[in-house]
């Protein structure tokens, strides 16, 4: 058996895929390229070349892709190698279909997590966004309270006060701090 068998049959491609029962997709179970497409090594003109699995499957079943056309996954799954899910379209149509898909993908990703993973609070009730990141108000306030739990005592008036542990505060207020500094200068 050669190191890189020549994938000349759909059975060879299907043997390296995992069929998904209700969608009909054949998900490639071997190497993927950086864009999520199946990476297949095929022999063309006596030379082994790397190509996309869905392209190899389409060529085996339907022949070459027409000139000026490209393959579009009707199932919208890049790793799918089922030739029945592929359709030759113009580059503009493929681009337009991809753009039409973006709002649905963005909404799915946004709604994928309905609650904070730390505390379980629903996102809609207790969040705000910092750039692309969501921040849970409940968790943030808990972290703030946890960091302020260590009481310190004022060097001037001896009253307890809360501060952030890494702050080198010696006094409870600016007034006490000024009094401490004045006393140090006098001595």
N, C-alpha and C positions, 0 to 999 in steps of 0.2 A: 504494500500500500504506500503510495507516495506521501511525502510530508504534507503537501497541500493538495487534497483531492480536488478534482475539477467538478464544481457543482453544476451538473448538467440536468438534474432532475429536481422537480419540486419535492420529491420524497427526501432527497438529501437536505434541502433547506428546511423542510418541516421537521426532520429528525434533530435539528439544532435549534428548534423553536419550541416554545411552550404555548399550546393553543389555549386561548381564554374562552371558556364555555359559551357565554351568552353574547359576547361581542363579535366572535368570529376572528378576532385578531390572532396572528401568529407572532408572539413576542420573541425576538431573537435572544437566546440565552448565552451566547458567547460574547465576544468583544464588541463594544460600541465605539463609535468615534466621538469626538468631543461635542458634537451637536446632538447626540442621542440616537443616531441612525446605526443600523446593524453594519458592522465592518466585516466584509467577506473577502477572502483572497481567492481570485479566480484566475484561470489560465486563459490568456488571450494572445493569439498569435505566437504560441510557444513560450510566452513570458508570464510569470505570475504577477498579477497586479491586484491592488486593493481597490474594492468598489463597495458600494452600498448594497446591503442584502435585499432591500425591496426592489432595487433596480435589476439585480440578477434574477429575482423571482419573476418580475414582469417580463424580462426578455425571454426567459425559458418558456413562459406560458403564451405570451402574445407577440413575441418578436421585438425588434428594436423600437425605441421610442421615436415617434415622428419628428422630423427636423423642426426646430423652432419651438418644440414643446418640452415640458418637464413633467415629472410625475408628482401628483398631489395625493396625499393620504386622505381619503374621504372619512376615515375613522378618526383623524387628527392625532394618531399615535405614531410617533416617529420610528419606534423600534419594531413596528408591525411589518411583516414580510408577506402578508397574504396578498397575492396579486389581484384578487377580487376587490380589495379595498383601495386599489390604485387607479388613478384616472389621469390620462395625459391632458395637460392644460397649458395655456400660454403662461409665460413668466408673470405677466401682469395679473392674470386671473389668480394664480397661485399666491402672489403677494397680497391681493385684495382679500382672498379667503383667510389668509393669516391675520390680516388686520381686523377682519370681522370677528375673529376668534379671541383677540386680545381682551376685550371687556369681559367676556365670559370667564376667561382664565383668571383675570385679576380679581373678579368677584369671588370666584371659587377659592382662590388663595386667601382673600380677605376673610371669607366666611369659614374657612377651614378650622380656625380656632375661634370658638365662640366665647371662650372664657379665659381668664388668666391661668396659666399653667401652675402657678405657685399657690394661689388662694382660691381659685374657682369663681371669682367674681365675674359677672357678665361684662364683656368689653363695653357694651353700649352705655352702661351706667357709671363706670368708674375709670375712664381712660382719657388720655389725651395723647396726641401724636407729637413726637420729636423727630422731625424728618420722616423717614420711612418706618420708624420704630414706634410701637405702642408702649405706653407706660401705664401701669396699673396704679391708681391713686391709693388704693388700700395697702398694697405692698410697699409703696414708697413711704406712706405715713408710718407703717410698722417699722420699716428700716430706720426711719428718722427717729422714732421713739426708742428703738433699741440702741441707737448710737448715743442718745442723750440720757441714758439711765444712770450714769455714774455721777453722783453729786460731788461737787468740790466746795471748799469753804473759802470764803473771801479772806484775803490776807489782811485787809484793813478792818472790816466790820464783823468778821467771823460768821456771816450768814451763809447757809448752803445755797449753791446755785448750780444749774445744769449747763453744760457746754459740750461741744463736740470733743470726744476724747483726744484727738490729735492736735487740738488747739492749745497753745501754751498759756491759757488764761490764768491769772493769779487773783483777779478781783472780779466781783459780781457786776460792776457797772463801770462806766467811764469816769464817773465822779470818784468812786473809790480808787480807781486806778490812778487818777490825777493826784489824789491825796497821798497814795503810796509813793508815787514818784517824787512828790514835793518833800515828803519825809526823808526819802533816801538822799535827796540833794542836800538837805539841811545837815545830815549827819556825816 
